[in-house]
């Protein structure tokens, strides 16, 4: 599958004891929740959506808001989404945004970003945060972040498919053996694919996610995280897709949707049935439905820039 790739760099800024402080009244006036009815900024993604922010808040108790700074210097939709993360293990920090592949500052120019950063820096000392972490979707504002004292942390490749043609046209552009053959073979095997947000689909998805995370040596995310995503994102903002054979769940994906984007956020499977290519079938059905419903971009997530094997898997 051919996809558009860009480099995403995580940046962090260490708090300085010499930074000035601001009083609590100023902090309240500078930060506000991202309203559901707000016109989306051109850089907005699924990770800026109200449902995603609400699920983070209800699952992990993160106080999340949009820092808007000096409104006289910014356009109406500009801001930086921030979560206040307090941890005895990793320290207290402001993150834009935890559990999110990317979360670009909602700015239209370097000057807007400079203004927002100048307003945020006093928060670090005033509220005792160790550092600020920002996850842009590209390198458009690298110079501004470096000049403001940010340090590069990690680099990733982001994978996106532009849905600028019909599903059939896109399918014929996919690699014949890596994608087309696998999808057609999966279709012939008679698997049943279900889509929605029902408790049964959440349970079957979580069962496969626990298997996958155990295989990776990681604990699964809290069950409540997926329940909250289903409820907070709503019917139009999230779907779980599970492929079954003889009523046995083989593979599952979880997609989140907002602002014309579909994000293929989570994928999991039972490797005993890998040869059935159930995940390929679920991804193909995601693409078909996204094209039908008028979405512009399929976000396939990120891969480590120094991991050729992982990058290769992101292409199929």
C-alpha positions in Angstrom: 0.0 0.0 0.0 1.5 3.3 -1.0 1.1 6.0 1.6 2.2 9.5 2.3 4.9 9.6 4.9 6.1 12.5 7.0 8.6 12.7 9.9 7.1 13.5 13.3 9.4 14.7 16.0 8.5 14.8 19.7 9.9 17.9 21.4 10.4 18.6 25.1 11.2 21.8 27.0 12.7 21.5 30.5 11.3 23.8 33.2 13.5 26.6 34.4 13.5 28.0 37.9 14.1 31.4 36.5 10.8 31.5 34.6 8.3 33.9 35.9 5.0 32.8 37.5 1.4 33.8 36.8 -1.5 33.8 39.2 -4.4 31.3 39.1 -6.8 33.8 37.6 -4.5 34.3 34.6 -4.2 30.5 34.2 -7.9 30.0 34.1 -8.4 32.7 31.5 -5.7 31.4 29.3 -6.9 27.8 29.2 -10.3 26.5 28.1 -11.7 23.2 27.0 -12.0 22.6 23.2 -15.7 23.2 22.6 -17.6 20.6 20.5 -19.1 23.3 18.3 -15.8 25.0 17.5 -14.9 25.3 13.8 -12.0 22.8 13.2 -8.6 24.3 12.6 -6.9 23.0 9.4 -4.3 21.2 11.5 -6.9 19.5 13.7 -6.8 15.7 13.8 -8.8 13.0 15.6 -6.6 13.6 18.6 -8.0 17.1 18.9 -11.6 15.9 19.0 -13.7 16.5 22.1 -14.5 12.8 22.4 -10.8 11.8 22.5 -10.1 14.4 25.1 -13.1 13.4 27.2 -12.1 9.7 27.1 -8.5 10.6 28.3 -10.0 12.6 31.1 -12.5 9.9 32.3 -10.1 7.0 32.0 -6.8 8.5 33.3 -8.1 11.5 35.2 -6.0 13.9 33.1 -7.0 17.5 33.2 -7.0 18.4 29.5 -7.6 21.8 28.0 -6.7 24.1 25.1 -4.2 26.8 26.0 -5.2 29.8 23.9 -2.7 32.4 25.1 -3.1 36.1 24.1 -6.2 36.1 22.0 -5.4 39.4 20.5 -2.3 37.8 18.8 -4.0 34.7 17.6 -6.8 33.5 15.3 -10.0 32.2 16.8 -9.3 28.5 16.4 -5.6 28.6 17.5 -4.2 26.9 20.6 -2.2 24.0 22.0 -4.1 21.0 23.6 -2.4 20.1 26.9 -2.8 17.3 29.4 -1.6 17.7 32.9 0.1 14.4 33.8 1.2 13.7 37.3 3.3 10.6 38.0 5.6 9.5 40.8 7.4 7.4 38.2 8.0 9.7 35.3 7.4 13.1 37.0 4.9 15.8 36.5 4.7 17.2 32.9 2.5 18.9 30.4 2.0 16.7 27.3 0.3 17.4 24.0 -1.0 14.7 24.0 -0.7 11.4 25.9 -1.6 8.2 24.1 -1.8 10.2 20.8 0.4 9.5 17.8 0.6 13.2 17.1 -1.1 16.4 18.3 0.0 19.4 16.3 -0.2 22.9 17.8 -3.3 24.6 16.2 -1.4 27.5 14.7 -1.3 29.1 11.2 2.1 30.8 11.4 5.4 30.7 13.3 4.4 33.9 15.1 1.3 32.3 16.5 3.4 29.4 17.9 5.9 31.7 19.4 3.1 33.6 21.1 1.6 30.4 22.6 4.9 29.1 23.8 5.7 32.4 25.5 2.4 32.1 27.3 2.9 28.5 28.3 6.4 28.7 29.7 5.4 30.5 32.9 3.0 27.6 33.6 5.9 25.2 34.0 7.3 27.0 37.1 4.0 28.3 38.4 2.5 24.8 38.6 5.6 22.7 39.2 5.8 20.9 35.9 9.1 19.2 35.0 8.8 19.8 31.3 6.5 20.4 28.3 6.2 17.8 25.5 4.8 18.6 22.1 4.1 16.1 19.2 3.7 18.0 15.9 2.7 16.1 12.8 5.5 17.4 10.7 8.6 19.6 10.9 7.0 22.9 9.8 7.9 24.7 13.0 11.2 23.0 14.0 13.0 26.4 13.9 10.5 28.0 16.3 10.7 25.1 18.8 14.5 25.0 18.7 14.7 28.8 19.2 12.4 28.5 22.2 14.7 26.0 23.9 12.9 22.7 23.0 15.0 19.5 22.6 14.3 16.7 20.1 13.2 13.5 21.8 12.0 10.9 19.4 11.4 10.7 15.6 8.8 8.7 13.8 7.4 8.2 10.4 3.7 8.9 10.0 1.8 6.9 7.4 -1.3 8.4 5.7 -3.4 7.3 2.8 -5.1 10.1 0.8 -8.6 9.0 0.0 -8.7 11.1 -3.2 -10.1 8.4 -5.4 -12.7 5.6 -5.3 -12.1 2.5 -3.2 -11.7 0.4 -6.4 -9.2 2.8 -7.9 -7.2 2.8 -4.6 -7.3 -1.0 -4.5 -5.7 -1.4 -7.9 -2.9 0.9 -6.7 -2.0 -1.4 -3.8 0.8 -3.9 -4.1 -0.5 -7.0 -5.9 1.1 -9.7 -3.7 1.4 -7.9 -0.4 -2.1 -6.4 -0.3 -4.4 -7.3 -3.2 -3.8 -11.1 -3.1 -4.2 -11.2 0.7 -7.5 -9.3 0.7 -9.0 -11.4 -2.1 -7.8 -14.6 -0.4 -9.4 -13.5 2.9 -12.6 -12.7 1.2 -12.8 -16.3 -0.2 -12.4 -17.8 3.3 -15.9 -16.9 4.4 -15.0 -14.9 7.5 -17.8 -12.9 9.0 -16.9 -9.2 9.8 -18.9 -7.2 12.3 -18.6 -3.5 12.9 -20.0 -1.2 15.7 -19.6 -0.3 19.3 -21.6 -3.0 21.1 -20.4 -4.5 24.4 -19.8 -7.8 22.6 -17.5 -6.2 20.1 -15.6 -4.4 22.8 -15.2 -7.7 24.7 -13.9 -9.6 21.7 -11.6 -6.7 20.7 -10.2 -6.6 24.2 -9.7 -10.4 24.2 -7.5 -10.1 21.1 -5.8 -6.9 22.4 -4.8 -8.8 25.6 -3.3 -11.6 23.5 -1.4 -9.2 21.3 0.0 -7.1 24.2 1.0 -10.3 26.0 2.9 -11.3 22.9 4.6 -7.9 22.9 5.5 -8.2 26.6 3.2 -5.4 27.5 0.1 -5.1 29.7 -3.2 -4.3 27.9 -4.7 -0.8 28.2 -7.5 -0.6 30.8 -10.8 -2.1 29.6 -12.4 1.2 30.7 -10.3 3.0 28.1 -12.1 1.3 25.2 -15.5 1.5 26.9 -15.0 5.3 27.3 -13.7 5.7 23.7 -16.9 4.0 22.5 -19.1 6.2 24.6 -17.3 9.5 24.2 -16.5 9.3 20.5 -20.1 8.3 19.7 -21.5 6.3 16.8 -20.0 8.6 14.2 -16.6 8.9 15.9 -15.5 5.3 16.5 -16.0 1.8 15.2 -14.6 -1.6 16.2 -14.3 -4.2 13.5 -13.9 -7.9 14.3 -13.4 -10.8 11.9 -14.8 -14.2 12.9 -14.5 -17.7 11.6 -17.0 -20.2 13.1 -17.8 -17.6 15.7 -14.2 -17.4 16.9 -12.6 -13.9 16.8 -9.5 -13.9 14.7 -8.5 -10.2 14.4 -9.9 -6.8 15.3 -9.2 -3.1 14.6 -10.4 0.1 16.3 -10.8 3.2 14.2 -11.5 6.7 15.4 -12.9 9.4 13.2 -13.1 13.2 13.2 -12.5 16.3 11.0 -12.4 14.3 7.8 -9.8 11.8 9.1 -10.1 8.1 9.9 -7.4 6.9 12.3 -6.5 3.2 12.2 -5.6 3.4 15.9 -5.5 -0.2 17.3 -5.0 -3.5 15.6 -4.8 -6.9 17.3 -5.0 -10.6 16.3 -4.6 -14.2 17.2 -1.4 -15.3 15.4 -2.6 -18.9 15.1 -4.8 -17.7 12.3 -2.3 -15.2 10.7 -2.5 -17.0 7.3 -6.1 -16.1 7.0 -5.2 -12.4 6.5 -8.1 -11.2 8.6 -6.4 -7.9 9.5 -5.9 -7.1 5.8 -9.6 -7.7 5.2 -10.6 -5.4 8.1 -8.3 -2.7 6.9 -9.7 -3.0 3.4 -13.3 -2.7 4.7 -12.2 0.4 6.7 -10.9 2.0 3.5 -14.1 1.1 1.6 -16.4 2.7 4.2 -14.1 5.7 4.6 -14.3 6.4 0.9 -18.1 5.9 0.8 -18.6 8.3 3.8 -16.5 11.1 2.3 -13.4 11.0 4.5 -10.3 12.6 3.1 -7.4 10.9 4.9 -6.7 7.5 6.5 -4.2 7.8 9.3 -2.3 4.5 9.6 -0.3 5.6 12.6 3.4 5.9 13.1 6.5 3.7 13.0 10.0 4.1 14.5 12.2 5.8 11.9 15.1 3.5 12.7 13.0 0.2 12.4 12.9 -0.9 8.7 10.8 -4.0 9.6 8.2 -1.9 11.3 8.1 0.6 8.5 7.6 -2.2 6.0 4.7 -3.6 8.0 3.1 -0.2 8.0 2.9 -0.3 4.2 0.6 -3.3 4.0 
